[in-house]
């Protein structure tokens, strides 16, 4: 089915010659990123911190110059997970980049009610199992009775589908009215899919 929720991972990574400089720069830019998202109309409860790190650069890139190695003794990193309606995904990416984010790690496409989707998938799988059982017992001159037992071997996939998918382009409806310009990047949501294997035991009448 078509997704209605986009889960976007954004981040900011920076280098500095000292620990304090790396930490302060990360904090300053991070504040700008969050403010840019809030100014775009997002609420704080849609933004979650995914990771925060501050560490020494132990293995400098071989292509760095001597000056770059001196200026990149420490590195800081912050990432956030943002959940918004699919219609707002493109503008969220634009707002994050405008605020200073320099990494977009992933975009997951999912549904607001994954439990309902999982229930539909399981129901469909059991129905297919009954059809298969009916085909198998036709030669015996019998018929399939009530369902005695069923088990689902695949746990629900609440994360949806990751990546820049194919499918219908997202619109700019819903709460996208907060945004005033056309998006720079175009995202194409991937349909949310569920695969399940059901073992079913039916009575034989």
Secondary structure by P-SEA (a helix, b strand, c coil): ccccbbbbbbbcccccccaaaaaaaaaaaaaaaaaaaaaacccccccccccccccccccccccccaaaaaaccbbbbbbbbbbccccaaaaaaaaaaaaccccccbbbbbbccaaaaaaaaaaaaaaaaaaaaaaaacccccccccccccccccccccccccccccccccccccccccccccccbbbbbccbbbbbbbbbbbbcc
